[in-house]
Each structure stands twice: as structure tokens, then as C-alpha cells.
Amino acid sequence: MRKDGDHAAAAALLRAGLALQPGDRDIQAHLARTYCESGDVGRAIALYRKLIRLNPDDPIPYEKIDRICRDRGMIEEAVRLYRAIPAGGALKERGHERLHFLLVEKLRDFPRGIANLREAIARFGPSYRRCKELGRLYAKRRDWRRAAGCYREALGLKGDDADLVGMLGWALAESGDPRGAEECFRKISGTFQGGASLAEIRLRQGRLGEAEEALNALAARYAGNSRVAIGRAELALRRGDASAARALCGEAMKRTPPYFAFELAHGHEVLAGACKALGEKAAAAHHGMLAAALKGGPDTYTALADLGEGKLGGGDLDAAELVLGRLLELYPGNTRALAGICEIRMRRGDPRGAVLAGEEALANANPKYRDEQIRCHKALDRAYRLLKDDARARRHRARAGELGRAGGQ
């Protein structure tokens, strides 16, 4: 019956079976799934919680509630679920792992993410992954000394991780220990990261001749590499040629993959310095803002999306448009960015422009992200009403309602 879409009949049949066999976990699990598929997530969650009480060591009900909550944006409820696992429970360690994902990747709540990792280390001891992740979170908070301490502890557990040696080097550099940083980078100088980091730390120290020599060696081995080209742009800037620096950096960043947030941040810092030297204050401020966001965010996409929407929420439409435009350069056709552009155009009294952005956003939308679609449909409802196209307005209004109900909103 459930496969045929008759969830009400399926639920009634399962409830009848449960009345005859109240302790049957399979029936309860099938009933919970039926409730979930019919959109009755409240009853589904309640039944999965009952299954947890019956067997607290079974991970499956936790996974089911976790999935329901994530699909509907109920992340804090999922957090409470894992926090409630008792200290001596068999799933407590696994619960800390899920909390890390929810707090850091979903909520981007670094302070709670740090507290969770510290609690996990206190309970279950340090591990390479925990120490490395804790260091990464401290680095995001710009607490470089603590980050360096965590990276050192992680290296004590797995000393052959060249990437982690590089991360320790940059934590030391940011905390005011350039010699310690250079020592780290020398240890991995045979890798691209080590060579590039050595060149970059020498640029910071004003050792321009040594930096140029390192950059030339890298360019010979890695022709066309964007990080090397950004280093050469910084070299030009430090030698007083801001125009060449801007041109070199702009071209290089076209080749930088979006997932290299560190490299993108460096590029925007160089562009900020070049624009400032050229007297272009607004452009310098824009690039400086992007660099700061990329350094502090969990990843490129989230950093720029949150920055753009923050500017939009604060009413700074020009800044929001520039940031979201940069997001679209890196992620062409991105629904979240286009939804923001749609809202900007509506606020500027341009419903036709809003329609273009909103319809493109929906054409590229991932069905998994209902909130983004609802946002677009609501904006298009308003835009089409202003354009006197009532039929299209009604269609988008109805679709927004359908998606909201399907998501329990």
C-alpha cells in the first residue's frame, strides 16, 4: 500500500499489527517510515524516539531522525538528539562525530564545534582526526597559537602528513613565528605546497630575491599554476608595480579552482593592495572584504554566500550584488546566488530583471534544497504580480505552498 502511495491505509494496517504485537520493532520502524513518507514527520520522529528508548544502542533510529531533520532544516533538533545520548552509551563517541558534522558543516557554529571536539577528546582521548579538526576550527577563529598546538598533537599521532605540516607552518606564521613556519615549509619543500609556502613566507618577510627564485623554480615545474602566478603578482606589488600586479592576479584567479579558498583569499588580498596603491578605494575595500570572508569561512561557497546574503539583509544592495556576482563567477548558475540577485532586482524596482534571475535559479535548482526553491517562487510571485501576469504569479504562489507543506514548513 505504501508503495502505491496510500499511506493512510498502510499506516492503519501497521497500527493494527502493532496493537497485536506492541513490542515488534520492525512494525514500528515501518510505521515510522510510512509517517515520514506521508509528511507526518512529527509522528515519525516520535516513533523513532520510542525505538531509541527501547534500544539506545541501535544507530538506525538516530540516522532516520538525523535525515528527517537535515532534509527539513531542523538542524538544532538533530543536535539535541545526539547531545541526549548518555555519557556511558555505546553510541556516544559516534554521537560526537555527528555533532561535529552538524555544528561545523551545517550550522557553521565554530564555538560549539570546538566545545564538542574538546569534550570528545576528554572522553575518548586524542586522535589524529580530532586534533587536526580542532586545530582547523581554532584557525578559523584566528586563534593561531591553539591551532598550532593542536596541529603539533596531531602530527605526534601521524607525523608523515605533509599537508598538516604545512597547516602548522601557516599557524606559526600567523602567530608571529616566521622562523618556525619556514622550518615547517622546508621539511616539505619537495612538495608543491612546501615550495609555494616558502615563496609566500619570504614575500611576507620582504625577502624578494629569495621569493622570486623560489617562484621561478615552481613555475618551471608547474607551468601555468595559478598559485604561483598570484605569488608573482604579489612580488610585482611589493616592487611597486601595482598595475602589473592587478593584471597578473586577475588572470591567475580565473584559473583558481573554487575549492582553493586559501589561494582565492591570497589573490583578493593582492588585488586589495594593488587597488589601494592605484587609488581605487572602493575596489580595494571590496577585495579586502572578500579576502576576510574566505579566510574566516568553512569553504569558498559558504563564505561568499553568507557574506552576500548578510549584505542583502543589511540593505547594502551594491555590495550584495558584487559578492553574489563573484559567487556566480565561481559557481555558474548557482540557485542561491541567483535567488539573491532576484531579490536585489525586486528591491530596486526591476521585476523583469527579477524574473530573469528567478526563473534561471529554478531551472538550475537542486530538488533537495527546498528553501532555495521556496524563496525563488515567492519572489517570482511578487514579480509577476507587479507585471500583471496573474496566472504565472498564482502558479509560483501555489508551488511555494506545496514545497512548504512537503517540507513541514
N, C-alpha and C positions, 0 to 999 in steps of 0.2 A: 504493500500500500504506500509506504513512504517513497519508494522508487517511482510510483505513479503520481506522486505529488499530493496524495490525500493524507496529509499529515494529521488531520484531526481524527480520522478513522484509525490511523496507525497508533496514535497516542492513546486512544480509547482502548484499543486491543491490548496494548502493552500495560496500561494501568490495570486492566482486568487480570492479566497474568501476574502482575506484581501483588495484587490482592490475594492471590492464591499462594504465591511464593515470595513473601515480603523481603527475604534476605538474598534474593537472586541478583547478584551484581551484574550479570550480563543483561538482564531485563532492564535494570536501572540505567545501565550505560546506553542501551538502545533508545530508551525513552528520553534520556538527556539529549542524545543526538537528534532525535525527532523534534524536540522542542527547539533546539538550535536552528535546525533547517527551516522550521516554520516561522522563525523570527522571534520566538518567545525566549529571549536569552536569559531573562530573569529566572524563569523556572529551570532552564538548562543549568545555569550556574548553581542554583540551589541544590539541584540533584547531584551535580558533580561534587559539591562540597560535602554532601551526605556520604558519597563514596569515599571521600578523603577521611571522614571521621571513622568509617568502617575499616579502612585500611590505610593509615597515614603513610605507609612506606611504598605505596603504589604510585609511580610517577605519572601514569596516564591521565587521571583526572586533573592533575596540575597542568599538564600540557594542553588539555582541552580548554580549561578556563583561560589559560595564557593566550591561546589562539583567539578565543572569542573576544577577549579584552583588547588585544592588539588590532584585530580587524575592525573594531568599533571605536578605537581611540581611547579606550578606558585603561590607560597605562597605569594610573595610580592604583586602580583596583588590583591589577596584576602584581604590583609592588607589594601591596598589603597581603596578598595571598602568600608570597614567598617569605615575607617578614614573619608571618604567623607560624612558620614551621618551627616546632620546638627545638631547643638547643641540642638535645640529645637525639633528634630524629635522624633516621638513615638518609634522608634527602636534604639535610641542612647544608652540606657542602655544595651539592648541586644547586640548591636554592640561592646561594651566594653568587654562583656563576650566572644564573638567570637574572638576578638583581643587577649584576654588572651590566649586562646587555640592556636591560630596561632603563636603568638610571642614566647610563652613559650614551648609548646609541639612540635610544628613543626619546628620553626626556632631556638629555644633554645637561643633566644635573651633576656637575663635577664634584661639588662638595659632598653630596650624598654618595656619589660613586667612590670617592676617596674613603669615606667612613665605612662603606661596605667592604672594600678591599682590606682595610686595616683590621676590621672585625674578623674577616676570613683568615687573615694571616695569624691573628691572635688565637683563633680556634684550631686551625688546621696546619699552621706552620707556613713558613715562606716557601714559595715555589718560583721557578723562573718566570712563569707567565704572570703570576700575581705581582711580583716585584716590578717586572717590566711595565705592566699596565698601570701600577700605582705611580711609577716614575713618569709615565706619559701624561697622567692626569695632573700631577704636580707641575709638569712642564706647561700644560695648557693654562694652569693658574699662574704661570710665570714664577713659581716657587722653585727656582733653579737649584738651590742647594739641596732641598729634599729630593728633587728629581735625580740629581747626581747620586745621592746616597742610595736610592732605590735601584738605579741602573748598576751601580757597583755590586749591590747584593745579588742582583740577577746574574751578573757576569760571574760571580762566585759559584753560581749553580750551573752556568753554561758559558764557559769562557771563550768559545770559538765563534760567537755571534758577531760578525763584523758590523752588521747594521747597528747592533746595540752599543758597540764600541764607539761608533760614530755619534749615536744619540748622547752617550756620556760626554763625548768631546764637546758637543754643542751646549750641553747643560753647563759644563765647566766654563766655556767661553762666555755664556750669558751671565754666569755668576761672578765673572771678573777674574778668571784664572786662565788667561790665554796660553800660558806655558803648558798647563795640564791638558788643555784642549789640543794643542799641537802635538803633544806626546801621544794622545789617543789617535789622532789622524795619521801620524807616522806609522803606527802599528798596522794600519790597514791601507797604507799608501799604494799597495799593489792593486787595490780595487778602485773602481771609478769614484765611489763615494769618498774614499780616503783622499784621493788626489784632488778632487774638486773641493773638499772641505779644507785641505791645506792651502789651496789657492785663495779661498774665500777668507780664511782667518788671516792670511798675510795681507789681503786687501784691507781688512779692518784695522790692522796694525800699521798701515801705511808703508809696508814693505813692497812697494810697487814693482820693483825689478824682479824680486823673487816670485811675486804673484804672476807676473807676465810670463816668466819662464815656466811656471807650473801650468798655466793656461795653454801655452803653446804646446807643451808636451801632451796635454789632454786632447787638444784639437787634432794633433797628429794621429792619435789613437782612436778618437771618437769624432770623426768628421761630421759637422753639421749639428752637433749636440746642442740643445737649447740652453742647458745649464751653463755650459762653457761659454756660450755666446753672451749670456746675461753677465757672467763674470767679466768678460771683455768690455761690456757696456759700462760696468761699474769702474773698471780700470780707466776708461776714457773719461768718465765723470770726475774721478779723483785727479786726473791730469788736466782738468779744466775744460774739456770739450763736451759741454752739455748737449749740444745739438747731435753730435755723433752718438753720444750715449743713448739719447732718446730713440734715435733711428735704429741702432743696433738692438736695443732692448725690445722695442716694439715688434721688430721682425722675429726675434728669438722667441718671444712669448706666444707667437702664433703656432709655434711647434711644440710648446709645452703641453703635455697631456693634462687633462683636468684634475686627475687624481694626485698630481705632484703639488700639493698645497704649499709645501716649504719653498719650492722653486718659484711658484707663482707669487708668493709673498715677497721673495727677494726681488723679483722683477718689478713688482709695483713699488717697492722701496727705491729702487734705482730710478724708475720713472718719476717718482715724487721728488727725488733730489734733482733730477735733470730739469723738471718743470719749474721747480723753485729757483734754480740758477738762471733759468730763462725768463723769470718774472711772471710765470703763468700760475698765479696763486690758487685759482680755483681748481685747475687740473692737478696741481701738487697736493692740495687737500684731498681731492678725490682718490688719488692713487695711495696716499698715506692711509686713508680710511680703509681701502680695500686690503692693504698690507696688514693692518692691525687686525681686521676681521679674520683673515686667513690664518694668521698666527694663533689666534685665540679659539678658532672653531674646531670642531671634531674632524671636519673634512671640508673640501672646497665647496661642494654643493650646499651643505647645511650652513656654512659660514656666510656665503653670499645670499642665499635665500632668506635667512633670518635677518641679515642686515637690510636687505631690500624691503622686506615686509615691516621691519621696525621703522624705517624711514617713511614708508607709506602710512603706517599707523600714526606716526607723529606729524603727518601733514606735509612733509618735505617731499613734494612730488618730483621736483627736479632730481634730487639725489636718488630717490627711489627708482626713477626711470633709468638713470645711469647704471645703478647697481644691477637692476634686473636685466638691462641690456647686456651687461658683461656676463651675467649668468646665461643668457641665451647664446652668446658667442661660444661659451664653453659647452653648453648643453642645448644644441639647436632643437627648437620645437618643444622645449620643456613646458609642461602644463602649468606648473606652479608659477613660473616666471610670466607666462602669457596671461594667467589669471590676474596677476598683479598689474600688468600693463593694461589689461581690460579695465580694471578698477580706476587706474590713473586717468585713462581717457574719459571714463564716465564723470569723474570729478572735475575734469576740465571742460565738460560740456560737449564731448565729442562722441555721441552714441554710435555713429557709423564706424569710427575707428575702434570703439569698444567691441562692436560686433565682429569685426575682422579678427581681433586678438582672441576674443572669447570662443568663436567658432573654431579657430585654429587650435586653441587649447583643448577643446573637447575632441577634436579629430585625433589628437595625439595622446589622449588621456589613457592612463592605465586603469582598468576597471577596479583594481584593488584599492585605489585611493579615492574613496567616495567623497571625502571632504572637499577635495580639489574640484571634483565634478559639480558638487552642490554649489560651491562658490561661483563657478562659471555660469551655471544655469540661472542662479539668482541674479547675477549681473546682466545676463542676456535678457532675462525677463524685463528688467528695468529699461535696458537699452531699446528693446523692440517696442515697449510701450511708448517711449519718447518718440520713436519713429512711426507711431500709429499703426504698427503691424501687430494687431491684437492676436492673430492666430499663432504666430511664432512665439509671442510673449506667453500665451496660455500653455503652449507646448513645453516651454522651458520651465515655467512655474510648476506644471504637473510633474515633470521629470525630477525637479529638485525635491518635491514632496515624496515621490516614490523612493528615491535614493535615501532620503532621510529616514523614512519608515523602515527600509530594508536594513539600515544601519542602527536602528534603535534610537534615532535622534528625535 
